[in-house]
């Protein structure tokens, strides 16, 4: 032992150690893992060190075994979904089963099991559900009641609609239907219209033939005015065939016997009252006339038929018998 309390080795021991094949470790630093691998030659150890230097730490996880297989699986899944959407398979699936979030909500117990519909008169339950766009693939949480209401109001026969959810799985729909109030002819087509002038259906049912009949552009919007004139006519309205709106300003009344009654633009109700009086007093509509013009306030103009003109001329030229 020297003065620094280190154990001294003899020259003979040092010579024996240098002559042996075992390496002499003279420092306190432990050997690296690559150096401990006795089966790895020096070139392999150098390649491993170079690879560690070239691969950044943040990408080290991507170099692990299996990551490439997972990435390939995700890529093929994305390509498959895109192909299904392009060829329509996904759309068919959604139409049949609903959106993925609707499927999840239904699995959680929020499917639409019952729909209560009130206020329908001419529409069936199937008609209402079809107009609302409600199907088995939808769910309560993701059903937009505002959209359902807008779809219902898009149907001409539905005047008003209210939609309400009752969780977990009941839907309430209240509607008010428009009622047929008249017939409207335009460009040769006849439609059944409501009182507010909305065309409901084309005329195919004979049960609607007794409704008030109006003709001309915009006549359906003035249907309440025409109905009021027919009420003023009383029993005479049974002899009215149609009301024709002229230039969007006034009415011509077509009678069943072919007589046309021209009403004024202002205060047509007074002209209808005058027509009723003339019919009661003089049976004016039973004479040989083609038209009655009531547009002037101070006079009434008549246009005779050919038979009426001939009868009038014969009467005018007939000699009078002189007295004795």
C-alpha positions in Angstrom: 0.0 0.0 0.0 1.4 3.4 -1.0 1.0 6.7 0.8 -2.4 7.3 -0.8 -3.7 4.1 0.7 -3.9 2.4 -2.7 -3.1 -1.3 -3.0 0.1 -1.8 -4.8 0.5 -4.7 -7.3 3.7 -6.3 -8.0 5.5 -6.2 -11.3 5.0 -9.9 -11.7 1.3 -9.6 -11.3 1.1 -6.8 -13.9 3.2 -8.9 -16.3 0.9 -11.9 -15.9 -2.2 -9.6 -16.5 -0.8 -8.1 -19.7 0.1 -11.5 -21.0 -3.5 -12.9 -20.5 -6.2 -12.5 -23.2 -8.8 -10.9 -20.8 -9.1 -7.1 -21.3 -8.0 -4.9 -18.5 -10.6 -2.3 -17.3 -8.9 0.7 -15.8 -11.7 3.2 -15.5 -14.9 3.4 -13.5 -17.3 3.9 -16.6 -19.5 0.8 -17.1 -19.4 -0.8 -20.6 -22.3 0.0 -23.0 -25.0 -2.5 -24.0 -23.6 -2.8 -27.5 -20.1 -3.5 -26.0 -21.6 -6.2 -23.7 -23.1 -8.0 -26.7 -20.3 -10.3 -27.3 -21.8 -11.8 -30.4 -22.0 -8.4 -32.3 -18.9 -7.6 -34.3 -17.7 -4.0 -34.4 -19.3 -3.2 -37.8 -22.8 -4.1 -36.5 -22.2 -2.0 -33.4 -21.3 1.0 -35.6 -24.4 0.5 -37.8 -26.7 0.5 -34.7 -25.1 3.7 -33.4 -25.5 5.3 -36.8 -29.2 4.3 -36.9 -29.8 5.8 -33.4 -28.3 9.1 -34.6 -30.4 9.2 -37.8 -33.8 8.5 -36.1 -35.2 11.5 -34.1 -36.6 10.7 -30.7 -40.1 11.9 -31.5 -40.3 9.4 -34.5 -38.9 6.5 -32.5 -42.4 5.1 -31.8 -43.3 5.0 -35.5 -40.4 2.7 -36.1 -41.7 0.0 -33.7 -42.9 -3.3 -35.2 -46.6 -3.4 -36.1 -47.1 0.4 -36.7 -46.8 0.0 -40.4 -49.5 -2.7 -40.4 -51.9 -0.6 -38.4 -51.3 2.4 -40.8 -52.0 0.2 -43.8 -55.2 -1.1 -42.2 -56.4 2.4 -41.6 -55.6 3.4 -45.1 -57.6 0.5 -46.6 -60.5 1.3 -44.3 -60.6 4.9 -45.5 -60.4 3.8 -49.1 -63.2 1.4 -48.6 -65.5 4.0 -47.0 -64.8 6.4 -49.8 -65.6 3.8 -52.4 -68.8 2.9 -50.7 -69.9 6.5 -50.6 -69.0 7.0 -54.3 -70.9 4.0 -55.6 -74.0 4.7 -53.4 -73.7 1.8 -50.9 -73.3 4.2 -48.0 -76.3 6.2 -49.1 -78.4 3.0 -49.3 -77.2 2.1 -45.8 -78.1 5.5 -44.4 -81.5 5.3 -46.1 -82.1 1.9 -44.6 -80.6 2.2 -41.1 -80.1 5.9 -40.5 -77.0 8.0 -39.8 -74.4 6.5 -37.5 -75.3 8.8 -34.7 -78.9 7.8 -35.0 -78.0 4.2 -34.8 -76.0 4.9 -31.6 -78.9 6.8 -30.1 -81.4 4.0 -30.9 -79.1 1.5 -29.3 -79.1 3.7 -26.2 -82.9 3.5 -26.1 -83.9 6.8 -27.8 -85.7 5.4 -30.8 -89.0 6.8 -32.0 -91.6 4.2 -30.9 -94.8 6.2 -31.0 -96.1 9.2 -33.0 -99.3 11.0 -32.0 -101.0 13.0 -34.7 -104.0 15.3 -34.2 -105.9 17.6 -36.4 -106.0 15.6 -39.6 -109.2 15.3 -41.5 -108.4 14.3 -45.1 -104.8 13.2 -44.6 -104.0 9.7 -43.4 -101.3 9.0 -40.8 -99.0 7.7 -43.5 -99.5 11.0 -45.5 -98.5 13.0 -42.4 -95.4 10.9 -41.6 -94.4 11.0 -45.3 -94.8 14.8 -45.4 -92.8 15.1 -42.2 -90.0 12.9 -43.4 -90.1 10.6 -40.3 -88.8 7.1 -40.7 -87.6 4.2 -38.6 -83.9 5.1 -39.0 -84.3 8.3 -37.0 -83.8 8.9 -33.3 -85.2 11.3 -30.7 -82.0 13.3 -29.8 -81.0 14.0 -33.4 -84.5 14.7 -34.8 -84.8 18.5 -35.6 -88.4 19.5 -34.9 -88.0 22.8 -36.8 -87.1 20.9 -39.9 -90.0 18.5 -39.4 -92.4 21.5 -39.1 -91.0 23.1 -42.2 -91.5 19.9 -44.2 -95.1 19.7 -43.0 -95.8 23.3 -43.9 -94.4 22.6 -47.4 -97.5 20.4 -48.0 -100.2 22.7 -49.5 -103.0 21.0 -47.6 -101.4 21.7 -44.2 -102.0 25.2 -42.9 -100.2 25.1 -39.6 -98.2 22.5 -37.7 -96.6 22.0 -34.3 -94.0 19.3 -33.4 -93.0 18.3 -29.8 -90.7 15.6 -28.4 -91.6 13.6 -25.3 -88.6 11.7 -24.1 -87.6 9.0 -24.2 -89.3 7.9 -27.4 -92.6 9.6 -28.2 -93.3 12.4 -30.8 -96.4 14.6 -30.9 -97.6 16.3 -34.1 -100.6 18.7 -34.3 -101.7 20.0 -37.7 -104.4 22.1 -39.1 -105.6 21.3 -42.6 -106.7 23.7 -45.3 -110.3 23.0 -46.4 -111.4 23.1 -50.0 -113.3 26.3 -50.6 -113.5 26.7 -54.4 -112.4 25.8 -57.8 -109.9 27.8 -59.9 -109.4 27.5 -63.6 -106.2 28.8 -65.2 -104.8 27.9 -68.7 -107.4 25.1 -69.0 -106.5 23.4 -65.7 -108.9 23.3 -62.8 -107.6 23.1 -59.2 -109.3 22.8 -55.8 -108.2 25.7 -53.7 -108.6 26.7 -50.1 -110.2 29.9 -48.9 -106.8 31.7 -48.7 -106.2 30.8 -52.4 -103.7 27.9 -52.0 -104.1 25.2 -54.7 -104.6 21.9 -53.0 -105.1 19.3 -55.7 -106.2 19.0 -59.3 -109.9 18.5 -59.8 -110.5 14.8 -60.2 -113.3 14.2 -57.7 -116.9 15.1 -58.7 -117.7 15.8 -55.1 -116.0 19.2 -55.5 -118.1 20.4 -58.4 -120.5 22.3 -56.1 -117.8 24.6 -54.9 -117.7 28.3 -56.1 -115.9 28.5 -59.5 -113.5 31.3 -60.4 -111.5 31.9 -63.5 -108.4 34.0 -64.3 -105.0 35.0 -63.0 -105.2 36.0 -59.4 -108.8 34.9 -59.0 -108.0 32.3 -56.4 -106.5 35.1 -54.1 -109.8 37.0 -54.3 -112.0 33.9 -53.6 -113.4 35.3 -50.3 -114.6 38.4 -52.2 -116.3 36.3 -54.8 -117.9 34.0 -52.1 -119.3 37.2 -50.4 -120.9 38.3 -53.7 -122.6 34.9 -54.1 -124.0 35.1 -50.6 -125.5 38.5 -51.5 -127.1 36.9 -54.6 -129.1 34.5 -52.4 -131.0 31.9 -54.4 -129.8 33.6 -57.6 -126.3 32.1 -56.9 -127.7 28.7 -57.9 -127.9 30.0 -61.5 -124.2 31.3 -61.4 -121.8 29.2 -63.4 -118.5 31.0 -62.7 -116.9 34.3 -61.7 -114.3 35.6 -64.2 -111.7 38.1 -62.8 -111.1 40.7 -65.6 -107.6 42.3 -65.7 -107.3 41.6 -61.9 -109.7 44.4 -61.1 -113.4 43.4 -61.4 -115.7 40.5 -61.9 -117.8 39.2 -64.7 -120.5 36.8 -63.6 -121.3 33.9 -66.1 -124.8 32.6 -65.6 -125.8 29.0 -66.4 -128.0 30.1 -69.4 -125.0 32.0 -71.0 -125.8 35.5 -69.8 -122.8 37.6 -68.7 -123.3 40.1 -66.0 -120.6 42.8 -65.8 -120.0 44.1 -62.3 -118.2 47.4 -61.5 -114.8 47.5 -59.9 -116.1 49.6 -57.0 -118.9 48.4 -54.8 -119.8 45.2 -56.8 -122.1 44.1 -54.0 -124.6 47.0 -54.8 -124.6 45.8 -58.5 -125.5 42.3 -57.4 -128.3 43.6 -55.2 -129.7 45.5 -58.3 -129.5 42.3 -60.4 -131.5 40.5 -57.8 -134.2 43.2 -57.8 -134.4 43.1 -61.6 -134.7 39.4 -61.6 -137.5 39.4 -59.0 -139.4 42.2 -60.7 -138.9 41.7 -64.4 -137.3 38.2 -64.8 -134.5 39.9 -66.6 -132.3 36.8 -66.8 -135.1 34.9 -68.6 -135.2 37.2 -71.6 -133.4 37.0 -74.9 -130.3 38.9 -73.8 -126.6 38.1 -74.0 -125.2 40.4 -71.3 -126.1 42.9 -68.6 -123.7 45.8 -68.0 -124.0 47.1 -64.4 -120.7 49.0 -64.4 -122.3 52.5 -64.7 -124.1 53.8 -61.6 -126.9 55.6 -63.4 -127.9 53.2 -66.1 -128.1 49.5 -67.1 -127.1 48.4 -70.6 -128.4 45.2 -72.2 -127.1 43.3 -75.2 -129.7 41.2 -77.0 -129.3 37.8 -78.6 -130.1 37.4 -82.3 -133.5 36.1 -81.4 -134.1 39.0 -79.2 -133.0 41.5 -81.9 -135.3 39.8 -84.4 -138.3 39.9 -82.0 -137.7 43.5 -81.2 -137.5 44.5 -84.9 -140.7 42.5 -85.6 -142.4 44.3 -82.8 -141.2 47.7 -84.1 -142.4 47.1 -87.7 -145.7 45.5 -86.8 -148.6 47.8 -87.9 -150.9 49.0 -85.2 -154.6 48.5 -85.4 -156.6 51.7 -85.6 -159.7 52.2 -83.6 -163.2 52.3 -85.2 
